[in-house]
């Protein structure tokens, strides 16, 4: 599992945090026009070392629109994507959303940081 953050320090834009329980595994800054594949394969932009995660589990698209600009799509994974308690094939994400991936979560964090309790 990647122990170091993908990028140290906090950028001003939104980011995705990979979490396992309360532990931050990695943080991935997002830029418009970017796409990131998430999965168990080591060479992917977002590597998740978890047997419940497919080799190529999902793809995240960062659009250039000011609203609803982060889209996640399931890549026909075995265990799917779970967002807000529902299995989804694709969904636009909002700040604070948590996507369950096996024993991990991806959390969309806004420019101001993680949402409060």
HELIX and SHEET records of a PDB file:
SHEET    1   A 6 UNK A  23  UNK A  29  0                                        
SHEET    2   A 6 UNK A  15  UNK A  20 -1                                        
SHEET    3   A 6 UNK A 104  UNK A 109 -1                                        
SHEET    4   A 6 UNK A  98  UNK A 101 -1                                        
SHEET    5   A 6 UNK A  81  UNK A  83 -1                                        
SHEET    6   A 6 UNK A  86  UNK A  88 -1                                        
SHEET    1   B 5 UNK A  46  UNK A  47  0                                        
SHEET    2   B 5 UNK A  35  UNK A  39  1                                        
SHEET    3   B 5 UNK A  58  UNK A  62 -1                                        
SHEET    4   B 5 UNK A  70  UNK A  74 -1                                        
SHEET    5   B 5 UNK A  90  UNK A  92 -1                                        
END                                                                             
